[in-house]
């Protein structure tokens, strides 16, 4: 069963949904999968779709040993009002500003093509469509719901992909051995003091003053507490306190993010944030509650899996650029790669060679349709090649 991959991408672009519950998106995917013969499982805690293609060239005497690979596409959009002017732009206040519509079109087309050619497929392929990637915990929920056991055999390799509206050249594939993207830990601080009149600060204990000092103190402590050879950052993006210029408030709050490329560094930074905020609070005579939530771990590509994917790309007449350094954005496919060796593949989808194109998450971000078919072809070829290799080696 073939689909018009460009039309699918544009259809999905026009109906973006945010979060874990994506009924319109799920129904669209199911409409094209039902009837294909692919085995389908739907999520319970979210509107995910898991499609399993059963290969015809495999020994099934022990179902738990059937060679299996996993390909993942995210599904959710962002709460961004689109400003691209495209004919297929969304008008519901949300937007596929991170290209997840392209991911779904690529992986849907790859699943259907793999199903059509399953007779000589040397194993099973799981194509997973995941809601809630944009900060809603979708990947962790999927693991809790049994994603890695859905086909009956644990995947031996996993592939995730992401289009970029800038950074890479048009049609360029890229990844690296090791950390590709950073991990992220969310930092939320609540500081409680005692308010009063702005004319008498000595009679109050200002949480605002403590919060402001904590921002600078955490930055200094983090810069001195982590090796210069371990890239990392702690950034606060929100400080909320008070309403009037002459009133010292009772409460203040800070929100920020820790980003790093190793879990050890993340743990160290969490400790630095906690003790620094506690110390500043003590000095100001206020109380502080620090809540640290690990949103993602670093997204790590396995070197051997990356070499295998690159060999597949070479046979298709292309290649995978090796990034010199990781990128400081985060991605929850990292939780899956923590359990299964695999590759996170970046795909250059810029629409021109201009140097100042809007980036992912911008209301003006655009992604080229030209990368859809070549990326689908690479996904299909990888699935077939990786399963064949596992069948020989397994």
Buried (B, 14 or more C-beta within 10 A) or exposed (E): BEBEBBEBBBBBBBBBBBBBBBEEBBEBBBEBBEEBEBBEBEBEBBBBBBBBBBBEEBEEEEEEBBBBBBBBBBBBBBEBEBBBEEEBBBEBEBBBBBBBBBBBBBBBBBBBBBBBBBEEBBBBBBBBBBBBBBBBBBBBBBBEBEBBEBBBBBBBBBBBBBBBBBBBEBBBBBBBBBBBBBBBBBBBBBBBBBBBEBEEEEEBBBBBBBBBBBBEBBBEBBEEBBEEEEBBBBEBEEBEBBEEEEEBBBBBBBBBBBBBBBBEBBBBBBEBBBBBBBBBBEEBEBBBEBEBEBBBBBBBBBEEBBEBBBBBBEEEEBEBBEBEEBBBBBBBBBBBBBBBBBBBBBBBBBBEEEEEBBBBBBEBBBBBBEBBBBBBBBBBBBBBBBBBBBBEEE
